[in-house]
Amino acid sequence: MLKSTQLSKGFFKKKALKNVDIDIAPGKIYGILGPNGSGKSTFMKIASGLMHQTSGTMTFEDQPIGTYSKSKIAYMPTEMFFYSFMTIKTVGDYFADFYDDFDLDAYQELIQFMNLDMNSKVSSLSTGMGAKLKIAATLSRNAKLIMLDEPLNGIDLVTREKIIQTIVKKANDDNTLLVSSHLVNEIESILDEVIFLKDGEVVVQGNAEAVREEHNKSIVDLYKEVFA
Ligand SMILES: Nc1ncnc2c1ncn2[C@@H]1O[C@H](COP(=O)(O)OP(=O)(O)OP(=O)(O)O)[C@@H](O)[C@H]1O
């Protein structure tokens, strides 16, 4: 589905990604795991078409990243991306206008599930509320690939649980979720596949259960060992 081959990205002298080979299959939840600065966001930005690689290739369903992939991939960046004058309701209307695959009913349900108020203004939301809104808006698209960059950042424990449940509910045989996080202990249980990125390089990649068996430890413990 999404495939990178020898993908590299440099920012002046800094190499954010180094010869990254990743092959993402449909119907699974992937965790792209690594500490700050390991290249997770750079990988997602290239997949979403917001950034271009320095060398190597990235394809979605065998086509280069472009108009087709953009219509099939939903991407939630770490930054807020709503106009502050909007209300939660108008964010939904705006997304529904913008994306053919946006499901307004699902959005309303998610907003309710996240205990948000449709009439709240974006400018009045706390960091955690804003994070919930981003997730609700992104997960209301029936996209083939949904990429969530650090969905648990700045979120309290109870809400994290809700977000994790929402991600699991969204996953089905026809879509794929790629979730970046450094809060590995919180998301290990929902991951089918894991990718560890260290200084722009893939250092572990595979089925989560197979990785646990091979290393005879949990993903969390392996993460601590690799990134110690
Ligand atoms: N626009 C940019 N200009 C210069 N350097 C950049 C730029 N974007 C990313 N980098 C550098 O590339 C490296 C990878 O950054 P990236 O944001 O992909 O990491 P990350 O794993 O997503 O980290 P975080 O968890 O902190 O978001 C870092 O060293 C970062 O400083």
Ligand as a Chemical Component Dictionary entry (heavy atoms), coordinates in Angstrom:
data_LIG
# 
_chem_comp.id                   LIG 
_chem_comp.type                 NON-POLYMER 
_chem_comp.pdbx_formal_charge   0 
_chem_comp.three_letter_code    LIG 
# 
loop_
_chem_comp_atom.comp_id 
_chem_comp_atom.atom_id 
_chem_comp_atom.alt_atom_id 
_chem_comp_atom.type_symbol 
_chem_comp_atom.charge 
_chem_comp_atom.model_Cartn_x 
_chem_comp_atom.model_Cartn_y 
_chem_comp_atom.model_Cartn_z 
_chem_comp_atom.pdbx_ordinal 
LIG N1  N1  N 0 12.153 21.713 8.452  1  
LIG C1  C1  C 0 13.261 21.251 9.023  2  
LIG N2  N2  N 0 14.429 21.915 8.939  3  
LIG C2  C2  C 0 15.551 21.436 9.505  4  
LIG N3  N3  N 0 15.616 20.281 10.200 5  
LIG C3  C3  C 0 14.491 19.584 10.323 6  
LIG C4  C4  C 0 13.246 20.020 9.746  7  
LIG N4  N4  N 0 12.286 19.091 10.041 8  
LIG C5  C5  C 0 12.902 18.126 10.763 9  
LIG N5  N5  N 0 14.205 18.416 10.929 10 
LIG C6  C6  C 0 15.193 17.589 11.653 11 
LIG O1  O1  O 0 15.074 16.261 11.199 12 
LIG C7  C7  C 0 15.166 15.337 12.287 13 
LIG C8  C8  C 0 13.919 14.467 12.320 14 
LIG O2  O2  O 0 12.810 15.270 12.707 15 
LIG P1  P1  P 0 11.315 14.709 12.804 16 
LIG O3  O3  O 0 10.426 15.866 13.138 17 
LIG O4  O4  O 0 10.995 13.907 11.611 18 
LIG O5  O5  O 0 11.438 13.735 14.063 19 
LIG P2  P2  P 0 10.298 13.059 14.929 20 
LIG O6  O6  O 0 10.732 11.648 15.157 21 
LIG O7  O7  O 0 8.980  13.267 14.347 22 
LIG O8  O8  O 0 10.438 13.850 16.302 23 
LIG P3  P3  P 0 9.288  14.378 17.315 24 
LIG O9  O9  O 0 8.811  13.179 18.077 25 
LIG O10 O10 O 0 10.081 15.332 18.173 26 
LIG O11 O11 O 0 8.236  15.044 16.514 27 
LIG C9  C9  C 0 15.386 16.175 13.540 28 
LIG O12 O12 O 0 16.756 16.228 13.807 29 
LIG C10 C10 C 0 14.878 17.543 13.144 30 
LIG O13 O13 O 0 15.579 18.554 13.829 31 
# 
loop_
_chem_comp_bond.comp_id 
_chem_comp_bond.atom_id_1 
_chem_comp_bond.atom_id_2 
_chem_comp_bond.value_order 
_chem_comp_bond.pdbx_ordinal 
LIG N1  C1  SING 1  
LIG C1  N2  SING 2  
LIG C1  C4  DOUB 3  
LIG N2  C2  DOUB 4  
LIG C2  N3  SING 5  
LIG N3  C3  DOUB 6  
LIG C3  C4  SING 7  
LIG C3  N5  SING 8  
LIG C4  N4  SING 9  
LIG N4  C5  DOUB 10 
LIG C5  N5  SING 11 
LIG N5  C6  SING 12 
LIG C6  O1  SING 13 
LIG C6  C10 SING 14 
LIG O1  C7  SING 15 
LIG C7  C8  SING 16 
LIG C7  C9  SING 17 
LIG C8  O2  SING 18 
LIG O2  P1  SING 19 
LIG P1  O3  DOUB 20 
LIG P1  O4  SING 21 
LIG P1  O5  SING 22 
LIG O5  P2  SING 23 
LIG P2  O6  DOUB 24 
LIG P2  O7  SING 25 
LIG P2  O8  SING 26 
LIG O8  P3  SING 27 
LIG P3  O9  DOUB 28 
LIG P3  O10 SING 29 
LIG P3  O11 SING 30 
LIG C9  O12 SING 31 
LIG C9  C10 SING 32 
LIG C10 O13 SING 33 
# 
